[in-house]
């Protein structure tokens, strides 16, 4: 029987996007079916395997986004979303594989389910790009998305504080406006995709928040101040308003966590 750690590591080291999606979803199915041994006998890689394209650029070197209504602007939008979801597969896999032994089977199950969702999101977005005559890898992409994972590789509480509760929570804030613009442009298929992603991301942030509260209890810390300390210490960006308070609250992330450190 393959171990859960070896299965997750194999998915992380699969570079081709379509194959990574397939392998990731298979790992999640095997876990649910009890086909993976509870053993962490291999370490997670410092960085996942990624395809040669897209070219990854520092944030300051990314080309300016084309006008949203133009064909190139639409492709750039869907390509950037596809890249976010592609990296999110690896973020969830690494969470399960790196911290699973410490946090237990429920934690592994939650984040393998998140990884499977992200793989499905990427597949939907890749299909959307194909319908526009493009593909993932056709444009440069943001190189900084993995930085938060690498910076928190030794601390599960910091990883939970930054990745689900800052980065993914930001998706809850910005996706509704993007969805509305897409719908107003008459792209009902695109709006349906974004609606599905938004619903799933609420569950993803909820999973991160649930396990963060467990970490706070183990550390005997008040959750909100503990989260704020970890974000100040490990997140290089800013927690920016405006916030989708209702979606955040549905994910268990109350205003008391973020309003006092927001910009």
FIMI-15335 format. One record per atom (N, C-alpha, C): atom name; x, y, z. Coordinates in steps of 0.2 Angstrom, whole numbers, plus 5000, padded with zeros to 4 digits. Example, Ala and Ser with C-alpha at 12.3 -4.5 7.8 and 13.67 -1.06 7.14 Angstrom:
<recs>
REC N 5066 4972 5039
REC CA 5062 4978 5039
REC C 5066 4984 5039
REC N 5064 4989 5035
REC CA 5068 4995 5036
REC C 5064 5000 5039
</recs>
This chain:
<recs>
REC N 5004 4994 5000
REC CA 5000 5000 5000
REC C 5004 5006 5000
REC N 5003 5011 4996
REC CA 5007 5017 4995
REC C 5005 5021 5001
REC N 5010 5025 5004
REC CA 5009 5029 5009
REC C 5006 5036 5007
REC N 5002 5039 5012
REC CA 4999 5046 5010
REC C 5005 5051 5008
REC N 5010 5051 5012
REC CA 5016 5056 5010
REC C 5018 5054 5003
REC N 5020 5048 5001
REC CA 5022 5047 4994
REC C 5017 5049 4989
REC N 5011 5048 4990
REC CA 5006 5049 4985
REC C 5006 5057 4984
REC N 5006 5061 4990
REC CA 5006 5068 4989
REC C 5012 5071 4986
REC N 5018 5068 4988
REC CA 5024 5070 4985
REC C 5024 5069 4977
REC N 5021 5063 4975
REC CA 5021 5062 4968
REC C 5017 5067 4964
REC N 5011 5069 4967
REC CA 5007 5074 4964
REC C 5010 5081 4964
REC N 5014 5083 4969
REC CA 5018 5089 4969
REC C 5023 5089 4964
REC N 5026 5083 4963
REC CA 5031 5083 4958
REC C 5029 5081 4951
REC N 5023 5082 4950
REC CA 5020 5081 4943
REC C 5019 5088 4940
REC N 5023 5089 4934
REC CA 5024 5096 4932
REC C 5018 5098 4927
REC N 5016 5093 4923
REC CA 5011 5095 4917
REC C 5004 5096 4920
REC N 5001 5102 4919
REC CA 4995 5104 4922
REC C 4989 5099 4922
REC N 4988 5096 4916
REC CA 4982 5091 4916
REC C 4984 5085 4920
REC N 4990 5083 4920
REC CA 4992 5077 4923
REC C 4992 5078 4931
REC N 4994 5084 4933
REC CA 4994 5086 4940
REC C 4987 5086 4943
REC N 4982 5088 4939
REC CA 4975 5088 4941
REC C 4973 5081 4942
REC N 4974 5077 4937
REC CA 4972 5070 4937
REC C 4975 5066 4943
REC N 4982 5067 4944
REC CA 4985 5064 4950
REC C 4982 5066 4956
REC N 4981 5073 4957
REC CA 4979 5076 4963
REC C 4972 5073 4965
REC N 4967 5073 4960
REC CA 4961 5070 4961
REC C 4961 5063 4963
REC N 4965 5059 4960
REC CA 4966 5052 4962
REC C 4969 5051 4969
REC N 4973 5055 4971
REC CA 4976 5055 4978
REC C 4970 5056 4983
REC N 4966 5061 4982
REC CA 4960 5063 4986
REC C 4955 5057 4986
REC N 4954 5054 4980
REC CA 4949 5048 4980
REC C 4952 5042 4984
REC N 4959 5041 4983
REC CA 4962 5035 4986
REC C 4962 5036 4994
REC N 4963 5042 4996
REC CA 4962 5044 5003
REC C 4955 5042 5006
REC N 4950 5045 5003
REC CA 4944 5044 5005
REC C 4942 5036 5005
REC N 4945 5032 5000
REC CA 4943 5025 5000
REC C 4948 5021 5005
REC N 4952 5024 5009
REC CA 4956 5021 5013
REC C 4962 5017 5010
REC N 4964 5019 5004
REC CA 4969 5015 5000
REC C 4976 5018 5002
REC N 4977 5023 5006
REC CA 4984 5026 5007
REC C 4986 5025 5015
REC N 4992 5022 5016
REC CA 4994 5021 5023
REC C 4995 5027 5026
REC N 4994 5027 5033
REC CA 4995 5033 5037
REC C 5002 5033 5039
REC N 5007 5035 5035
REC CA 5014 5035 5036
REC C 5017 5041 5032
REC N 5021 5045 5035
REC CA 5025 5051 5032
REC C 5032 5049 5032
REC N 5033 5045 5027
REC CA 5040 5042 5026
REC C 5044 5046 5021
REC N 5042 5051 5018
REC CA 5046 5055 5013
REC C 5044 5062 5015
REC N 5049 5067 5014
REC CA 5048 5074 5015
REC C 5045 5077 5009
REC N 5041 5083 5010
REC CA 5039 5086 5004
REC C 5044 5090 5001
REC N 5044 5092 4994
REC CA 5049 5096 4991
REC C 5049 5103 4993
REC N 5054 5106 4993
REC CA 5054 5114 4994
REC C 5050 5117 4989
REC N 5050 5115 4983
REC CA 5046 5118 4978
REC C 5043 5113 4973
REC N 5036 5113 4972
REC CA 5033 5108 4967
REC C 5036 5109 4960
REC N 5035 5104 4956
REC CA 5037 5104 4949
REC C 5031 5108 4945
REC N 5034 5112 4941
REC CA 5029 5116 4937
REC C 5031 5115 4930
REC N 5027 5117 4925
REC CA 5028 5116 4918
REC C 5033 5122 4916
REC N 5036 5121 4910
REC CA 5041 5127 4907
REC C 5037 5133 4906
REC N 5031 5133 4904
REC CA 5026 5139 4903
REC C 5020 5138 4908
REC N 5018 5144 4911
REC CA 5020 5150 4909
REC C 5027 5153 4912
REC N 5029 5158 4909
REC CA 5035 5161 4912
REC C 5033 5165 4918
REC N 5037 5163 4924
REC CA 5035 5166 4930
REC C 5039 5173 4931
REC N 5036 5178 4932
REC CA 5039 5185 4933
REC C 5038 5188 4940
REC N 5042 5192 4943
REC CA 5041 5195 4949
REC C 5035 5200 4948
REC N 5031 5201 4953
REC CA 5026 5206 4952
REC C 5027 5212 4949
REC N 5033 5215 4950
REC CA 5034 5222 4947
REC C 5036 5221 4940
REC N 5037 5215 4937
REC CA 5038 5214 4930
REC C 5033 5212 4926
REC N 5027 5211 4929
REC CA 5021 5208 4926
REC C 5019 5213 4921
REC N 5017 5212 4915
REC CA 5014 5216 4910
REC C 5007 5219 4912
REC N 5006 5225 4911
REC CA 5000 5228 4913
REC C 4994 5225 4909
REC N 4988 5224 4913
REC CA 4983 5220 4911
REC C 4979 5224 4905
REC N 4977 5221 4900
REC CA 4974 5224 4894
REC C 4967 5226 4897
REC N 4963 5230 4893
REC CA 4957 5232 4894
REC C 4952 5226 4895
REC N 4948 5226 4900
REC CA 4944 5220 4902
REC C 4940 5218 4896
REC N 4937 5223 4892
REC CA 4932 5221 4887
REC C 4936 5219 4880
REC N 4942 5219 4880
REC CA 4945 5217 4874
REC C 4946 5210 4874
REC N 4948 5207 4868
REC CA 4949 5199 4868
REC C 4955 5198 4872
REC N 4961 5202 4871
REC CA 4967 5200 4875
REC C 4965 5201 4882
REC N 4961 5206 4884
REC CA 4960 5207 4891
REC C 4956 5202 4894
REC N 4951 5199 4890
REC CA 4948 5193 4893
REC C 4952 5187 4894
REC N 4957 5186 4889
REC CA 4961 5180 4890
REC C 4966 5181 4896
REC N 4968 5187 4896
REC CA 4973 5189 4902
REC C 4969 5188 4909
REC N 4963 5189 4909
REC CA 4959 5188 4915
REC C 4959 5181 4917
REC N 4957 5177 4912
REC CA 4956 5170 4913
REC C 4962 5166 4914
REC N 4968 5169 4911
REC CA 4974 5166 4912
REC C 4977 5167 4919
REC N 4976 5173 4922
REC CA 4978 5174 4928
REC C 4974 5170 4934
REC N 4968 5169 4932
REC CA 4964 5165 4937
REC C 4966 5158 4937
REC N 4967 5156 4931
REC CA 4970 5149 4930
REC C 4976 5148 4934
REC N 4981 5153 4933
REC CA 4987 5152 4937
REC C 4986 5152 4944
REC N 4982 5156 4947
REC CA 4980 5156 4954
REC C 4978 5149 4956
REC N 4973 5146 4952
REC CA 4970 5139 4954
REC C 4976 5134 4953
REC N 4980 5134 4948
REC CA 4985 5129 4947
REC C 4990 5129 4953
REC N 4992 5135 4956
REC CA 4997 5135 4961
REC C 4993 5133 4968
REC N 4986 5135 4968
REC CA 4982 5133 4974
REC C 4982 5125 4975
REC N 4983 5121 4969
REC CA 4983 5114 4970
REC C 4989 5112 4974
REC N 4995 5115 4972
REC CA 5001 5113 4976
REC C 5001 5116 4983
REC N 4998 5122 4984
REC CA 4997 5124 4991
REC C 4993 5120 4996
REC N 4988 5117 4993
REC CA 4984 5112 4997
REC C 4987 5106 4998
REC N 4990 5103 4993
REC CA 4994 5097 4993
REC C 5000 5097 4998
REC N 5003 5103 4998
REC CA 5009 5104 5003
REC C 5007 5104 5010
REC N 5001 5108 5011
REC CA 4998 5108 5017
REC C 4997 5101 5020
REC N 4994 5097 5016
REC CA 4992 5090 5019
REC C 4998 5086 5020
REC N 5003 5086 5015
REC CA 5009 5082 5016
REC C 5014 5085 5021
REC N 5015 5091 5022
REC CA 5020 5094 5026
REC C 5018 5094 5033
REC N 5011 5095 5035
REC CA 5009 5096 5042
REC C 5004 5090 5044
REC N 5003 5085 5039
REC CA 4998 5080 5041
REC C 4999 5076 5047
REC N 5006 5074 5048
REC CA 5008 5070 5053
REC C 5006 5074 5060
REC N 5008 5080 5060
REC CA 5007 5084 5066
REC C 5000 5085 5067
REC N 4996 5086 5062
REC CA 4989 5089 5063
REC C 4983 5083 5063
REC N 4985 5077 5060
REC CA 4980 5072 5060
REC C 4976 5070 5054
REC N 4973 5065 5054
REC CA 4969 5063 5048
REC C 4964 5067 5045
REC N 4960 5071 5050
REC CA 4955 5075 5048
REC C 4958 5081 5044
REC N 4964 5084 5046
REC CA 4967 5089 5043
REC C 4969 5087 5036
REC N 4972 5081 5035
REC CA 4974 5078 5028
REC C 4968 5078 5024
REC N 4963 5075 5027
REC CA 4957 5074 5022
REC C 4954 5081 5020
REC N 4954 5086 5024
REC CA 4951 5092 5022
REC C 4955 5095 5017
REC N 4962 5095 5017
REC CA 4966 5098 5013
REC C 4967 5094 5006
REC N 4966 5088 5006
REC CA 4966 5084 5000
REC C 4960 5086 4996
REC N 4954 5087 5000
REC CA 4948 5089 4997
REC C 4949 5096 4994
REC N 4952 5100 4997
REC CA 4953 5107 4994
REC C 4958 5106 4988
REC N 4963 5102 4988
REC CA 4967 5101 4982
REC C 4963 5098 4976
REC N 4958 5094 4978
REC CA 4954 5091 4972
REC C 4950 5096 4969
REC N 4947 5101 4974
REC CA 4943 5106 4971
REC C 4947 5111 4967
REC N 4953 5113 4969
REC CA 4957 5117 4965
REC C 4959 5114 4958
REC N 4960 5108 4958
REC CA 4961 5104 4952
REC C 4955 5105 4947
REC N 4949 5104 4950
REC CA 4943 5105 4946
REC C 4943 5112 4944
REC N 4944 5117 4948
REC CA 4944 5124 4946
REC C 4948 5125 4940
REC N 4955 5123 4941
REC CA 4959 5124 4935
REC C 4957 5121 4929
REC N 4954 5115 4929
REC CA 4952 5112 4923
REC C 4946 5116 4920
REC N 4942 5119 4924
REC CA 4937 5123 4921
REC C 4939 5129 4918
REC N 4944 5132 4921
REC CA 4947 5138 4918
REC C 4952 5137 4912
REC N 4955 5131 4912
REC CA 4959 5129 4906
REC C 4954 5128 4900
REC N 4949 5125 4901
REC CA 4944 5124 4896
REC C 4941 5131 4894
REC N 4940 5135 4898
REC CA 4938 5142 4896
REC C 4943 5145 4892
REC N 4949 5145 4894
REC CA 4955 5148 4889
REC C 4955 5145 4883
REC N 4954 5138 4882
REC CA 4954 5135 4876
REC C 4948 5137 4872
REC N 4942 5139 4875
REC CA 4936 5141 4871
REC C 4938 5148 4868
REC N 4943 5152 4871
REC CA 4944 5159 4869
REC C 4950 5158 4864
REC N 4952 5152 4862
REC CA 4958 5151 4858
REC C 4965 5152 4861
REC N 4965 5151 4867
REC CA 4972 5152 4871
REC C 4973 5145 4875
REC N 4978 5146 4879
REC CA 4979 5140 4884
REC C 4983 5143 4890
REC N 4983 5139 4895
REC CA 4987 5140 4901
REC C 4995 5140 4899
REC N 4999 5145 4900
REC CA 5006 5145 4898
REC C 5007 5150 4892
REC N 5001 5153 4890
REC CA 5002 5157 4884
REC C 5004 5164 4886
REC N 5003 5166 4892
REC CA 5005 5172 4895
REC C 5010 5172 4901
REC N 5014 5177 4903
REC CA 5018 5176 4909
REC C 5013 5176 4915
REC N 5016 5174 4921
REC CA 5011 5173 4927
REC C 5015 5176 4933
REC N 5012 5177 4938
REC CA 5015 5180 4944
REC C 5019 5174 4948
REC N 5025 5176 4949
REC CA 5030 5171 4952
REC C 5029 5171 4960
REC N 5025 5175 4963
REC CA 5025 5176 4970
REC C 5021 5172 4974
REC N 5016 5168 4971
REC CA 5011 5164 4974
REC C 5014 5159 4979
REC N 5020 5156 4977
REC CA 5022 5151 4982
REC C 5026 5154 4987
REC N 5028 5160 4987
REC CA 5032 5163 4992
REC C 5030 5162 4999
REC N 5023 5163 5000
REC CA 5020 5162 5007
REC C 5020 5155 5009
REC N 5020 5150 5005
REC CA 5021 5144 5007
REC C 5028 5142 5009
REC N 5033 5144 5006
REC CA 5039 5143 5007
REC C 5041 5147 5014
REC N 5039 5153 5015
REC CA 5041 5156 5021
REC C 5038 5153 5027
REC N 5032 5149 5026
REC CA 5029 5147 5032
REC C 5030 5139 5033
REC N 5035 5136 5029
REC CA 5036 5129 5029
REC C 5037 5126 5035
REC N 5039 5129 5041
REC CA 5041 5126 5047
REC C 5036 5127 5052
REC N 5030 5130 5051
REC CA 5025 5132 5056
REC C 5018 5132 5053
REC N 5014 5127 5055
REC CA 5008 5126 5052
REC C 5003 5131 5054
REC N 5004 5134 5060
REC CA 4999 5140 5062
REC C 5000 5146 5057
REC N 5006 5147 5056
REC CA 5008 5153 5051
REC C 5005 5151 5044
REC N 5006 5145 5042
REC CA 5004 5143 5035
REC C 4996 5144 5035
REC N 4993 5142 5040
REC CA 4985 5142 5040
REC C 4983 5150 5040
REC N 4987 5153 5044
REC CA 4985 5161 5045
REC C 4986 5164 5039
REC N 4991 5163 5035
REC CA 4993 5167 5029
REC C 4989 5164 5023
REC N 4989 5157 5022
REC CA 4987 5155 5015
REC C 4979 5155 5015
REC N 4976 5150 5019
REC CA 4969 5151 5018
REC C 4966 5157 5021
REC N 4968 5160 5026
REC CA 4965 5165 5030
REC C 4967 5172 5028
REC N 4972 5173 5023
REC CA 4973 5179 5020
REC C 4973 5179 5013
REC N 4977 5174 5010
REC CA 4977 5174 5002
REC C 4970 5171 4999
REC N 4968 5166 5002
REC CA 4961 5163 4999
REC C 4956 5168 5002
REC N 4956 5170 5008
REC CA 4951 5175 5010
REC C 4950 5181 5005
REC N 4956 5183 5002
REC CA 4956 5189 4998
REC C 4952 5187 4992
REC N 4952 5181 4990
REC CA 4948 5179 4984
REC C 4940 5180 4985
REC N 4938 5179 4992
REC CA 4931 5180 4993
REC C 4929 5187 4992
REC N 4934 5192 4993
REC CA 4933 5199 4993
REC C 4932 5201 4985
REC N 4937 5199 4981
REC CA 4937 5201 4974
REC C 4933 5197 4969
REC N 4932 5191 4971
REC CA 4928 5187 4965
REC C 4921 5190 4964
REC N 4917 5192 4969
REC CA 4910 5194 4967
REC C 4910 5200 4962
REC N 4915 5205 4962
REC CA 4915 5210 4958
REC C 4917 5208 4951
REC N 4922 5203 4951
REC CA 4924 5200 4944
REC C 4918 5197 4941
REC N 4915 5193 4945
REC CA 4909 5189 4943
REC C 4904 5194 4940
REC N 4903 5199 4943
REC CA 4898 5204 4941
REC C 4900 5207 4934
REC N 4906 5209 4933
REC CA 4908 5211 4927
REC C 4908 5206 4921
REC N 4909 5200 4923
REC CA 4909 5195 4918
REC C 4902 5194 4916
REC N 4897 5194 4921
REC CA 4890 5193 4919
REC C 4887 5199 4915
REC N 4889 5205 4917
REC CA 4887 5211 4913
REC C 4890 5211 4906
REC N 4895 5208 4905
REC CA 4898 5207 4898
REC C 4895 5202 4894
REC N 4890 5198 4897
REC CA 4886 5193 4894
REC C 4889 5186 4894
REC N 4894 5185 4898
REC CA 4898 5179 4898
REC C 4895 5175 4904
REC N 4889 5171 4902
REC CA 4886 5168 4907
REC C 4889 5161 4910
REC N 4893 5158 4905
REC CA 4897 5153 4907
REC C 4903 5155 4911
REC N 4906 5160 4910
REC CA 4911 5162 4914
REC C 4909 5164 4921
REC N 4903 5167 4921
REC CA 4900 5169 4928
REC C 4898 5163 4932
REC N 4896 5158 4928
REC CA 4894 5151 4932
REC C 4901 5148 4935
REC N 4906 5148 4931
REC CA 4912 5146 4934
REC C 4915 5150 4940
REC N 4914 5156 4940
REC CA 4916 5160 4945
REC C 4912 5159 4951
REC N 4905 5158 4950
REC CA 4901 5157 4956
REC C 4903 5150 4959
REC N 4904 5145 4955
REC CA 4906 5139 4958
REC C 4913 5140 4962
REC N 4918 5143 4959
REC CA 4924 5144 4963
REC C 4923 5148 4969
REC N 4919 5153 4969
REC CA 4917 5157 4975
REC C 4914 5153 4981
REC N 4909 5148 4979
REC CA 4906 5144 4984
REC C 4911 5139 4987
REC N 4915 5136 4983
REC CA 4920 5132 4985
REC C 4926 5135 4990
REC N 4927 5141 4988
REC CA 4933 5145 4992
REC C 4930 5147 4999
REC N 4924 5148 5000
REC CA 4921 5149 5006
REC C 4923 5143 5011
REC N 4921 5137 5008
REC CA 4923 5131 5011
REC C 4930 5130 5013
REC N 4935 5132 5008
REC CA 4942 5131 5009
REC C 4944 5136 5015
REC N 4942 5142 5015
REC CA 4944 5147 5020
REC C 4941 5144 5027
REC N 4935 5141 5027
REC CA 4932 5138 5033
REC C 4937 5132 5035
REC N 4939 5128 5031
REC CA 4944 5123 5033
REC C 4950 5126 5036
REC N 4953 5131 5033
REC CA 4959 5134 5036
REC C 4958 5137 5043
REC N 4952 5140 5043
REC CA 4950 5144 5050
REC C 4949 5138 5055
REC N 4945 5133 5054
REC CA 4944 5128 5058
REC C 4951 5125 5061
REC N 4955 5123 5057
REC CA 4962 5120 5059
REC C 4966 5126 5063
REC N 4965 5132 5061
REC CA 4969 5137 5064
REC C 4967 5138 5071
REC N 4960 5137 5072
REC CA 4957 5138 5079
REC C 4960 5132 5083
REC N 4961 5126 5080
REC CA 4964 5121 5084
REC C 4971 5122 5086
REC N 4975 5126 5081
REC CA 4982 5128 5083
REC C 4982 5133 5089
REC N 4977 5137 5089
REC CA 4977 5142 5094
REC C 4975 5139 5101
REC N 4971 5134 5101
REC CA 4969 5131 5107
REC C 4975 5127 5109
REC N 4979 5124 5105
REC CA 4985 5120 5107
REC C 4990 5125 5110
REC N 4991 5131 5107
REC CA 4996 5136 5109
REC C 4993 5140 5115
REC N 4987 5139 5117
REC CA 4984 5142 5123
REC C 4984 5150 5121
REC N 4982 5152 5115
REC CA 4982 5159 5113
REC C 4975 5161 5111
REC N 4973 5167 5112
REC CA 4967 5170 5110
REC C 4967 5170 5102
REC N 4963 5167 5098
REC CA 4963 5166 5091
REC C 4965 5172 5087
REC N 4961 5178 5088
REC CA 4962 5184 5084
REC C 4968 5187 5085
REC N 4971 5188 5091
REC CA 4977 5191 5092
REC C 4983 5186 5090
REC N 4982 5180 5090
REC CA 4987 5175 5088
REC C 4988 5175 5080
REC N 4982 5176 5077
REC CA 4982 5176 5070
REC C 4985 5183 5068
REC N 4984 5188 5071
REC CA 4986 5195 5069
REC C 4994 5195 5070
REC N 4997 5192 5075
REC CA 5004 5191 5077
REC C 5007 5187 5071
REC N 5004 5182 5069
REC CA 5007 5178 5064
REC C 5007 5181 5057
REC N 5002 5185 5056
REC CA 5001 5188 5049
REC C 5007 5194 5049
REC N 5007 5197 5054
REC CA 5012 5203 5055
REC C 5019 5200 5054
REC N 5020 5194 5057
REC CA 5027 5191 5056
REC C 5029 5187 5050
REC N 5024 5185 5046
REC CA 5025 5180 5041
REC C 5022 5183 5034
REC N 5018 5188 5034
REC CA 5015 5190 5028
REC C 5018 5196 5025
REC N 5021 5196 5019
REC CA 5025 5202 5017
REC C 5020 5207 5014
REC N 5014 5206 5012
REC CA 5009 5211 5009
REC C 5005 5214 5015
REC N 5000 5217 5012
REC CA 4995 5220 5017
REC C 4988 5217 5017
REC N 4985 5217 5022
REC CA 4978 5214 5023
REC C 4973 5220 5020
REC N 4971 5220 5015
REC CA 4968 5226 5011
REC C 4960 5226 5012
REC N 4957 5231 5013
REC CA 4950 5232 5012
REC C 4948 5234 5005
REC N 4942 5234 5003
REC CA 4936 5232 5006
REC C 4936 5224 5007
REC N 4931 5222 5012
REC CA 4931 5215 5013
REC C 4924 5213 5012
REC N 4923 5206 5009
REC CA 4917 5203 5009
REC C 4915 5200 5015
REC N 4912 5204 5020
REC CA 4911 5202 5027
REC C 4907 5196 5027
REC N 4902 5196 5023
REC CA 4897 5190 5024
REC C 4900 5183 5022
REC N 4904 5183 5016
REC CA 4907 5177 5014
REC C 4912 5175 5019
REC N 4916 5180 5022
REC CA 4921 5179 5027
REC C 4918 5176 5033
REC N 4912 5179 5035
REC CA 4909 5176 5041
REC C 4906 5169 5040
REC N 4904 5168 5034
REC CA 4902 5161 5032
REC C 4907 5156 5033
REC N 4913 5158 5032
REC CA 4919 5154 5033
REC C 4922 5154 5040
REC N 4919 5157 5044
REC CA 4921 5157 5051
REC C 4926 5163 5053
REC N 4927 5167 5048
REC CA 4932 5172 5049
REC C 4929 5179 5050
REC N 4928 5180 5057
REC CA 4924 5186 5059
REC C 4928 5193 5058
REC N 4925 5198 5059
REC CA 4928 5205 5058
REC C 4934 5206 5063
REC N 4933 5203 5069
REC CA 4938 5204 5074
REC C 4945 5201 5072
REC N 4945 5197 5067
REC CA 4952 5195 5065
REC C 4956 5200 5061
REC N 4952 5203 5056
REC CA 4956 5207 5051
REC C 4955 5215 5051
REC N 4950 5217 5055
REC CA 4949 5224 5054
REC C 4954 5229 5057
REC N 4957 5226 5063
REC CA 4962 5231 5066
REC C 4969 5231 5063
REC N 4970 5226 5058
REC CA 4976 5227 5054
REC C 4976 5228 5047
REC N 4969 5230 5045
REC CA 4968 5231 5038
REC C 4970 5238 5036
REC N 4972 5239 5029
REC CA 4974 5245 5026
REC C 4968 5247 5021
</recs>
